[in-house]
C-alpha cells in the first residue's frame, strides 16, 4: 500500500521556495507514495510543472473585511478540515515557513511531520531575538516532530535563539533539476543592446530587496571597478527595492553599464551567456544561484559561503568579504584572468545524497 504524503505551501508563483518544492516533488517515487499538495492559493507559474501524479488541492482562507465573520469562517473551515484529515497522512510537511495555515494543517494531518525553514531568520529579524521567537511561537514550532533547514548556517543561528527546543533537526539543501536547467539554458535570447563586443558580463539573479541582497554594495563596487575597467552588469529579478536600485545606478552614473532585465521565468540562458555570476548578500538561506551557476559551469563570486554535509561553496567558487573594496578587487582579479572555478561540480552525486536523506525523513528512519 502506498504511503500518504501531504505537503502544504502558499502558492506556486515564481520564487526559490516554490521552485524547490516542485523539484522535490519531481524526484519522489509515485509507485510508493500517494502525494497531496495543499495550497492556500492554487495558482502560480509552476502549477503546470507539478508531476501529474500529485493531487493539488486548495485551502483558501477567508479575507472578509469583517474581523468576526472572517475568524468564524476560518475556524469552521479548519474544524471541518481537521475532522476529515486528522492523522490521515503518513507524513506531512509544511514547505512554506511563513504560512500559518500550512503549519496548522501539516501538524494535524500527521504526527510524523516537518517544518521547512528556508531562510536564516536570525538575520531576517536583524538579530532581534524577541521578534524571531514570536514568529516561531505563532507557528507553534515546538509541536513539530522535525525541522528542516536549508543550510548549517541557518540551523546553527536558529538554535542560538532557541537553544532548548526539543525538536529533531536536519539540514537538506534545496533540490534543483539539473537536466531542466541545462536544457532551458539552451533557449535563445535576444542580446541586442544587452552586450558590448568583447566586454565581460556580470550577472545578478534574485529578488530585488536591499535588506538581504545588498545590491547597493554591488553597485558601489561596480562603480569603482569601472574606473579602470569595462563590463556590463545584468540585473535579473524584481522586488520592493527596484526603484531604489534604479535611482542608485543613476546616482552613481553607471546606467550605461547596468541593465535591469526584470523578472525571468527562465534566467538560465542569461546565466549561460554571462562571464561571472555575482552575489553580494548579507545573508541567504541557501544561495541557489551559486549551485545553478555550477551546474552551467559558470564561475561565481559570493559574499555567502555554505558549508554542510552536502556542499562547501568555497570549494567551487570565489568567496569574498562583504566589503565594497574587496568585491571591486575580486572583479578586477577575474577580468585579469584569475580562474574562479576551483573544482568540477558533480551534481548527480550531490543530489543522490539529498534524495537519500529526504526519503529517510519521509520514512521516519
The 8 nearest C-alpha neighbors of each residue, nearest first, counted from 0:
[[1, 2, 31, 32, 3, 30, 33, 29],
 [2, 0, 31, 32, 33, 3, 30, 29],
 [1, 3, 32, 33, 89, 31, 4, 0],
 [2, 4, 33, 88, 89, 32, 34, 1],
 [3, 5, 34, 90, 88, 91, 89, 33],
 [6, 4, 91, 35, 34, 36, 92, 90],
 [5, 7, 92, 36, 91, 93, 37, 35],
 [6, 8, 37, 93, 101, 38, 36, 94],
 [9, 7, 95, 38, 94, 10, 101, 93],
 [8, 10, 39, 38, 40, 98, 95, 7],
 [11, 9, 40, 38, 12, 42, 8, 41],
 [12, 10, 43, 45, 17, 42, 46, 44],
 [43, 11, 13, 44, 10, 45, 14, 42],
 [12, 14, 44, 11, 17, 43, 45, 18],
 [15, 13, 17, 16, 18, 12, 11, 206],
 [14, 16, 18, 17, 19, 13, 287, 20],
 [17, 15, 19, 18, 14, 20, 95, 117],
 [16, 18, 20, 11, 14, 19, 15, 21],
 [17, 19, 15, 21, 20, 16, 14, 22],
 [20, 18, 22, 16, 17, 21, 173, 174],
 [21, 19, 17, 23, 18, 22, 16, 24],
 [20, 22, 24, 18, 23, 19, 49, 25],
 [23, 21, 19, 25, 24, 20, 175, 174],
 [22, 24, 20, 25, 21, 26, 174, 19],
 [23, 25, 21, 22, 26, 27, 20, 50],
 [26, 24, 22, 23, 27, 50, 21, 49],
 [25, 27, 24, 23, 28, 22, 354, 29],
 [28, 26, 24, 25, 29, 23, 32, 358],
 [27, 29, 30, 31, 32, 26, 25, 24],
 [30, 28, 32, 31, 27, 33, 52, 34],
 [29, 31, 28, 32, 1, 33, 27, 0],
 [32, 30, 1, 29, 28, 2, 33, 0],
 [33, 31, 29, 2, 1, 34, 3, 30],
 [32, 34, 3, 1, 2, 4, 29, 35],
 [35, 33, 4, 53, 5, 32, 3, 54],
 [36, 34, 54, 5, 53, 55, 4, 37],
 [35, 37, 55, 6, 7, 5, 54, 56],
 [36, 38, 7, 56, 57, 55, 6, 35],
 [39, 37, 57, 8, 40, 9, 10, 41],
 [38, 40, 59, 58, 9, 57, 10, 41],
 [41, 39, 10, 38, 42, 59, 57, 9],
 [42, 40, 57, 38, 10, 39, 56, 43],
 [41, 43, 40, 10, 11, 46, 12, 44],
 [12, 44, 42, 11, 45, 46, 10, 13],
 [43, 45, 12, 46, 13, 11, 47, 42],
 [44, 46, 48, 11, 43, 47, 12, 49],
 [47, 45, 48, 44, 49, 43, 11, 42],
 [46, 48, 45, 49, 44, 50, 43, 51],
 [49, 47, 45, 46, 50, 21, 44, 51],
 [48, 50, 47, 46, 21, 51, 45, 53],
 [51, 49, 52, 53, 25, 48, 24, 47],
 [50, 52, 53, 49, 54, 48, 47, 55],
 [51, 53, 50, 54, 29, 34, 33, 49],
 [54, 52, 34, 51, 35, 50, 55, 36],
 [55, 53, 35, 36, 34, 56, 52, 51],
 [56, 54, 36, 35, 37, 53, 57, 38],
 [57, 55, 37, 36, 38, 54, 58, 41],
 [58, 56, 38, 41, 37, 39, 59, 40],
 [57, 59, 39, 38, 60, 37, 56, 40],
 [60, 58, 39, 40, 57, 61, 38, 41],
 [59, 61, 73, 58, 62, 39, 76, 100],
 [60, 62, 63, 69, 73, 59, 72, 70],
 [63, 61, 64, 69, 60, 65, 66, 59],
 [62, 64, 69, 65, 61, 68, 66, 70],
 [65, 63, 66, 62, 69, 68, 67, 61],
 [64, 66, 63, 68, 67, 69, 62, 70],
 [67, 65, 69, 68, 64, 70, 63, 71],
 [66, 68, 70, 69, 65, 71, 72, 64],
 [69, 67, 71, 65, 70, 66, 72, 63],
 [68, 70, 66, 63, 72, 67, 71, 61],
 [69, 71, 73, 67, 72, 68, 74, 66],
 [72, 70, 74, 68, 73, 69, 75, 67],
 [73, 71, 69, 75, 74, 70, 76, 68],
 [72, 74, 76, 70, 71, 75, 60, 77],
 [73, 75, 77, 71, 76, 72, 70, 78],
 [76, 74, 78, 72, 77, 73, 71, 79],
 [75, 77, 73, 79, 74, 78, 72, 80],
 [76, 78, 80, 74, 75, 79, 73, 81],
 [79, 77, 75, 81, 80, 76, 82, 74],
 [78, 80, 76, 82, 77, 81, 75, 83],
 [81, 79, 77, 83, 78, 82, 84, 76],
 [80, 82, 85, 84, 78, 83, 79, 77],
 [83, 81, 79, 80, 84, 85, 78, 77],
 [82, 84, 80, 81, 85, 79, 87, 78],
 [85, 83, 87, 81, 108, 82, 80, 86],
 [84, 86, 108, 81, 87, 107, 82, 83],
 [87, 85, 109, 108, 88, 84, 107, 110],
 [86, 88, 84, 85, 108, 109, 89, 3],
 [89, 87, 3, 109, 90, 86, 4, 108],
 [88, 90, 3, 4, 2, 109, 111, 87],
 [91, 89, 4, 111, 88, 112, 109, 361],
 [92, 90, 5, 112, 105, 109, 6, 4],
 [93, 91, 113, 6, 112, 114, 105, 94],
 [92, 94, 7, 114, 101, 102, 95, 6],
 [93, 95, 115, 8, 7, 92, 96, 114],
 [96, 94, 8, 97, 98, 93, 9, 115],
 [97, 95, 116, 98, 115, 94, 114, 117],
 [96, 98, 95, 99, 138, 101, 102, 9],
 [99, 97, 101, 95, 100, 96, 9, 102],
 [98, 100, 102, 101, 138, 97, 103, 137],
 [101, 99, 103, 102, 98, 104, 39, 60],
 [102, 100, 98, 7, 104, 99, 103, 93],
 [101, 103, 99, 105, 100, 93, 104, 138],
 [104, 102, 100, 106, 101, 105, 99, 107],
 [103, 105, 101, 107, 106, 102, 108, 100],
 [104, 106, 108, 91, 102, 107, 103, 92],
 [107, 105, 103, 104, 108, 109, 102, 112],
 [106, 108, 104, 85, 105, 109, 86, 103],
 [109, 107, 86, 85, 105, 106, 88, 87],
 [110, 108, 86, 111, 88, 107, 91, 90],
 [109, 111, 112, 106, 86, 107, 108, 144],
 [112, 110, 109, 90, 144, 91, 89, 113],
 [111, 113, 91, 92, 90, 144, 110, 109],
 [114, 112, 145, 92, 146, 143, 144, 93],
 [113, 115, 93, 146, 92, 147, 94, 116],
 [114, 116, 147, 94, 96, 146, 148, 117],
 [117, 115, 148, 96, 118, 147, 114, 149],
 [118, 116, 284, 149, 115, 148, 96, 119],
 [284, 119, 117, 120, 116, 283, 153, 285],
 [118, 120, 153, 284, 121, 122, 123, 283],
 [121, 119, 123, 122, 118, 124, 131, 157],
 [120, 122, 126, 119, 123, 124, 156, 125],
 [121, 123, 125, 124, 120, 126, 119, 282],
 [122, 124, 120, 125, 121, 119, 118, 126],
 [123, 125, 122, 127, 126, 121, 120, 131],
 [126, 124, 122, 127, 123, 121, 120, 128],
 [125, 127, 121, 124, 122, 128, 123, 131],
 [128, 126, 124, 125, 129, 130, 131, 121],
 [127, 129, 131, 130, 126, 132, 160, 121],
 [128, 130, 132, 131, 127, 133, 134, 160],
 [131, 129, 133, 132, 128, 127, 134, 124],
 [130, 132, 128, 134, 129, 133, 124, 127],
 [131, 133, 129, 135, 134, 130, 136, 128],
 [134, 132, 136, 130, 131, 135, 137, 129],
 [135, 133, 131, 132, 137, 136, 130, 138],
 [136, 134, 138, 137, 132, 133, 140, 139],
 [135, 137, 139, 133, 138, 134, 132, 140],
 [138, 136, 135, 134, 139, 133, 99, 140],
 [137, 139, 135, 136, 140, 99, 102, 134],
 [140, 138, 136, 141, 137, 142, 135, 143],
 [139, 141, 138, 142, 135, 143, 136, 114],
 [140, 142, 139, 143, 164, 166, 165, 136],
 [143, 141, 140, 139, 144, 106, 166, 138],
 [144, 142, 145, 141, 140, 113, 112, 106],
 [143, 145, 112, 166, 113, 167, 111, 142],
 [146, 144, 113, 167, 143, 168, 166, 112],
 [145, 147, 168, 114, 113, 115, 167, 169],
 [146, 148, 115, 169, 170, 116, 168, 114],
 [149, 147, 170, 116, 150, 154, 171, 115],
 [148, 150, 172, 171, 170, 117, 285, 284],
 [151, 149, 152, 153, 148, 170, 285, 172],
 [150, 152, 154, 153, 307, 155, 170, 306],
 [151, 153, 155, 150, 154, 156, 305, 119],
 [154, 152, 119, 156, 150, 151, 155, 157],
 [153, 155, 151, 157, 152, 156, 148, 150],
 [154, 156, 152, 158, 157, 153, 151, 159],
 [155, 157, 159, 153, 158, 154, 121, 152],
 [158, 156, 154, 155, 159, 160, 153, 161],
 [157, 159, 162, 161, 160, 155, 156, 154],
 [158, 160, 156, 157, 162, 161, 155, 121],
 [159, 161, 158, 157, 162, 128, 156, 132],
 [160, 162, 158, 163, 159, 164, 157, 132],
 [163, 161, 158, 159, 164, 160, 157, 165],
 [164, 162, 161, 165, 158, 160, 166, 159],
 [163, 165, 162, 166, 161, 141, 158, 140],
 [166, 164, 163, 167, 141, 162, 144, 168],
 [167, 165, 164, 145, 144, 168, 141, 143],
 [168, 166, 145, 144, 146, 165, 169, 143],
 [169, 167, 146, 145, 147, 166, 170, 148],
 [168, 170, 147, 148, 146, 171, 167, 145],
 [169, 171, 148, 149, 147, 150, 151, 172],
 [172, 170, 149, 148, 173, 147, 353, 169],
 [173, 171, 149, 150, 174, 170, 285, 353],
 [172, 174, 19, 149, 171, 175, 285, 287],
 [173, 175, 19, 22, 23, 172, 176, 350],
 [176, 174, 22, 177, 19, 173, 23, 291],
 [175, 177, 179, 178, 22, 180, 174, 25],
 [176, 178, 180, 179, 175, 181, 294, 346],
 [179, 177, 181, 180, 176, 182, 183, 175],
 [178, 180, 182, 176, 177, 181, 183, 184],
 [181, 179, 177, 183, 178, 182, 184, 176],
 [180, 182, 184, 178, 179, 183, 177, 295],
 [183, 181, 179, 184, 180, 185, 178, 186],
 [182, 184, 185, 180, 186, 181, 179, 267],
 [183, 185, 268, 267, 181, 182, 186, 180],
 [186, 184, 183, 182, 268, 187, 181, 267],
 [187, 185, 184, 183, 268, 188, 182, 267],
 [186, 188, 185, 189, 268, 184, 183, 190],
 [189, 187, 190, 186, 268, 269, 185, 191],
 [190, 188, 191, 187, 193, 192, 269, 268],
 [189, 191, 193, 188, 192, 194, 269, 187],
 [190, 192, 193, 189, 194, 188, 195, 196],
 [191, 193, 194, 190, 195, 189, 258, 255],
 [194, 192, 190, 191, 258, 195, 231, 233],
 [195, 193, 192, 190, 196, 231, 191, 198],
 [194, 196, 198, 197, 193, 231, 192, 230],
 [195, 197, 198, 194, 199, 193, 230, 200],
 [196, 198, 195, 199, 194, 230, 200, 229],
 [197, 199, 230, 195, 196, 229, 200, 231],
 [200, 198, 230, 274, 231, 201, 197, 273],
 [201, 199, 231, 273, 274, 230, 232, 202],
 [200, 202, 232, 275, 276, 274, 273, 231],
 [203, 201, 233, 276, 232, 277, 234, 275],
 [202, 204, 234, 277, 276, 235, 233, 278],
 [205, 203, 235, 236, 234, 202, 288, 206],
 [206, 204, 236, 207, 235, 203, 237, 288],
 [205, 207, 236, 238, 237, 208, 204, 212],
 [208, 206, 238, 237, 240, 241, 236, 239],
 [207, 209, 240, 206, 210, 239, 238, 212],
 [208, 210, 213, 212, 211, 240, 214, 207],
 [211, 209, 208, 212, 213, 281, 123, 280],
 [210, 212, 281, 209, 280, 282, 213, 208],
 [211, 213, 280, 209, 214, 208, 210, 281],
 [214, 212, 209, 280, 215, 216, 211, 279],
 [213, 215, 217, 216, 212, 218, 209, 279],
 [214, 216, 218, 213, 217, 219, 244, 247],
 [217, 215, 214, 219, 213, 218, 323, 220],
 [216, 218, 214, 220, 215, 219, 221, 279],
 [219, 217, 221, 215, 220, 216, 222, 214],
 [218, 220, 222, 216, 221, 217, 215, 323],
 [221, 219, 327, 323, 217, 223, 218, 222],
 [220, 222, 224, 218, 223, 219, 217, 225],
 [221, 223, 219, 225, 220, 224, 218, 253],
 [224, 222, 220, 221, 226, 225, 327, 219],
 [223, 225, 221, 327, 222, 226, 228, 220],
 [226, 224, 228, 222, 227, 223, 229, 221],
 [225, 227, 223, 224, 228, 222, 229, 221],
 [228, 226, 225, 224, 229, 223, 331, 222],
 [229, 227, 225, 224, 226, 230, 331, 334],
 [228, 230, 225, 198, 227, 231, 199, 224],
 [229, 231, 199, 198, 200, 232, 256, 228],
 [230, 232, 200, 256, 257, 201, 199, 233],
 [233, 231, 257, 201, 202, 200, 256, 258],
 [232, 234, 202, 258, 257, 259, 201, 203],
 [233, 235, 259, 203, 260, 202, 258, 204],
 [236, 234, 204, 260, 261, 262, 203, 233],
 [237, 235, 262, 261, 205, 206, 204, 207],
 [238, 236, 207, 262, 206, 261, 241, 235],
 [237, 239, 207, 206, 240, 241, 208, 236],
 [238, 240, 241, 208, 207, 237, 242, 209],
 [241, 239, 208, 243, 207, 238, 242, 209],
 [240, 242, 244, 243, 239, 238, 207, 245],
 [243, 241, 245, 244, 240, 246, 239, 247],
 [242, 244, 240, 246, 241, 245, 247, 239],
 [245, 243, 247, 241, 246, 242, 240, 248],
 [244, 246, 242, 248, 247, 243, 241, 249],
 [247, 245, 249, 243, 244, 248, 250, 242],
 [248, 246, 244, 250, 249, 245, 243, 251],
 [247, 249, 251, 245, 246, 250, 253, 254],
 [250, 248, 252, 246, 247, 251, 254, 253],
 [251, 249, 247, 252, 248, 246, 253, 245],
 [250, 252, 248, 249, 253, 247, 222, 219],
 [251, 253, 249, 250, 254, 248, 255, 222],
 [252, 254, 255, 256, 251, 248, 257, 249],
 [255, 253, 257, 256, 248, 249, 252, 258],
 [256, 254, 253, 257, 258, 252, 231, 249],
 [255, 257, 231, 254, 253, 232, 258, 230],
 [258, 256, 232, 254, 255, 231, 233, 253],
 [259, 257, 233, 260, 234, 232, 256, 193],
 [258, 260, 234, 261, 233, 235, 257, 236],
 [259, 261, 235, 234, 258, 233, 262, 236],
 [262, 260, 236, 235, 237, 259, 263, 234],
 [261, 263, 236, 237, 235, 264, 260, 266],
 [264, 262, 265, 266, 261, 236, 235, 260],
 [263, 265, 266, 262, 13, 44, 267, 14],
 [264, 266, 263, 267, 183, 268, 184, 269],
 [267, 265, 263, 269, 268, 264, 270, 235],
 [266, 268, 184, 270, 269, 265, 271, 183],
 [269, 267, 184, 271, 270, 266, 185, 272],
 [270, 268, 272, 267, 271, 266, 273, 184],
 [271, 269, 267, 273, 272, 268, 266, 292],
 [270, 272, 268, 269, 273, 267, 184, 295],
 [273, 271, 269, 270, 268, 274, 200, 267],
 [274, 272, 200, 270, 271, 275, 201, 269],
 [273, 275, 200, 199, 201, 272, 297, 276],
 [274, 276, 201, 298, 299, 273, 202, 277],
 [277, 275, 299, 202, 201, 203, 300, 298],
 [278, 276, 300, 203, 299, 202, 301, 275],
 [277, 279, 301, 280, 300, 302, 203, 276],
 [280, 278, 302, 301, 213, 217, 212, 214],
 [281, 279, 212, 213, 282, 211, 278, 302],
 [280, 282, 211, 212, 213, 279, 283, 321],
 [283, 281, 280, 211, 122, 303, 284, 119],
 [284, 282, 285, 286, 118, 119, 280, 281],
 [118, 283, 285, 119, 117, 149, 153, 150],
 [284, 286, 283, 287, 149, 150, 172, 118],
 [287, 285, 288, 289, 283, 284, 290, 303],
 [286, 288, 290, 289, 285, 291, 173, 15],
 [287, 289, 291, 290, 286, 292, 204, 205],
 [290, 288, 292, 287, 291, 286, 293, 299],
 [289, 291, 293, 287, 292, 288, 294, 286],
 [292, 290, 288, 294, 293, 289, 287, 295],
 [291, 293, 297, 295, 289, 290, 294, 296],
 [294, 292, 296, 290, 295, 291, 297, 289],
 [293, 295, 291, 292, 296, 290, 177, 346],
 [294, 296, 292, 293, 297, 291, 271, 181],
 [297, 295, 293, 294, 292, 298, 340, 344],
 [296, 298, 292, 295, 293, 275, 299, 274],
 [299, 297, 340, 275, 339, 316, 276, 292],
 [298, 300, 276, 275, 316, 277, 317, 301],
 [301, 299, 277, 317, 318, 276, 278, 316],
 [302, 300, 278, 318, 303, 279, 277, 319],
 [301, 303, 319, 279, 321, 320, 318, 280],
 [304, 302, 301, 305, 318, 282, 280, 283],
 [305, 303, 312, 313, 318, 306, 302, 311],
 [304, 306, 311, 312, 307, 303, 150, 310],
 [305, 307, 311, 310, 304, 312, 151, 308],
 [306, 308, 309, 151, 310, 311, 305, 150],
 [309, 307, 310, 306, 170, 311, 151, 171],
 [310, 308, 307, 349, 311, 352, 172, 353],
 [309, 311, 307, 306, 308, 312, 305, 349],
 [312, 310, 306, 305, 313, 314, 307, 304],
 [311, 313, 314, 305, 315, 304, 310, 316],
 [312, 314, 315, 316, 311, 318, 317, 304],
 [315, 313, 312, 311, 341, 316, 342, 310],
 [316, 314, 341, 342, 313, 312, 340, 344],
 [317, 315, 340, 339, 313, 299, 341, 314],
 [316, 318, 300, 339, 313, 299, 301, 319],
 [319, 317, 301, 302, 300, 313, 304, 316],
 [318, 320, 302, 301, 317, 326, 321, 325],
 [321, 319, 322, 302, 325, 318, 326, 301],
 [322, 320, 302, 319, 323, 279, 281, 326],
 [321, 323, 325, 320, 324, 326, 216, 319],
 [324, 322, 220, 326, 325, 216, 327, 219],
 [323, 325, 327, 326, 322, 328, 220, 223],
 [326, 324, 328, 322, 327, 323, 329, 320],
 [325, 327, 329, 323, 328, 324, 220, 322],
 [328, 326, 220, 324, 330, 224, 325, 329],
 [329, 327, 325, 331, 326, 330, 324, 332],
 [328, 330, 332, 326, 331, 327, 333, 325],
 [331, 329, 333, 327, 328, 332, 326, 334],
 [332, 330, 328, 329, 334, 333, 335, 327],
 [331, 333, 329, 335, 330, 337, 334, 328],
 [332, 334, 337, 330, 331, 335, 336, 329],
 [335, 333, 331, 336, 332, 330, 337, 199],
 [336, 334, 332, 333, 331, 337, 330, 338],
 [335, 337, 333, 334, 338, 332, 331, 339],
 [338, 336, 333, 332, 335, 339, 334, 331],
 [337, 339, 340, 336, 333, 341, 298, 332],
 [340, 338, 316, 298, 317, 341, 337, 299],
 [341, 339, 316, 298, 338, 315, 342, 317],
 [340, 342, 315, 316, 339, 314, 343, 338],
 [343, 341, 315, 340, 344, 314, 316, 339],
 [344, 342, 345, 341, 315, 340, 296, 293],
 [343, 345, 346, 342, 293, 294, 315, 296],
 [346, 344, 347, 348, 349, 343, 294, 350],
 [345, 347, 349, 348, 344, 350, 294, 177],
 [348, 346, 350, 349, 345, 351, 177, 352],
 [347, 349, 351, 346, 350, 345, 352, 353],
 [350, 348, 346, 347, 351, 352, 309, 345],
 [349, 351, 353, 347, 352, 348, 346, 354],
 [352, 350, 354, 348, 353, 349, 355, 347],
 [351, 353, 355, 350, 354, 349, 356, 348],
 [352, 354, 350, 356, 351, 355, 357, 171],
 [355, 353, 357, 351, 352, 356, 350, 358],
 [354, 356, 352, 358, 353, 357, 351, 359],
 [355, 357, 359, 353, 358, 354, 360, 352],
 [358, 356, 354, 360, 359, 355, 353, 361],
 [357, 359, 361, 360, 355, 356, 362, 354],
 [360, 358, 356, 364, 362, 357, 361, 363],
 [359, 361, 357, 363, 358, 362, 356, 364],
 [362, 360, 358, 363, 359, 90, 357, 364],
 [361, 363, 359, 360, 364, 358, 90, 89],
 [364, 362, 360, 361, 359, 111, 358, 90],
 [363, 359, 362, 360, 361, 358, 356, 357]]
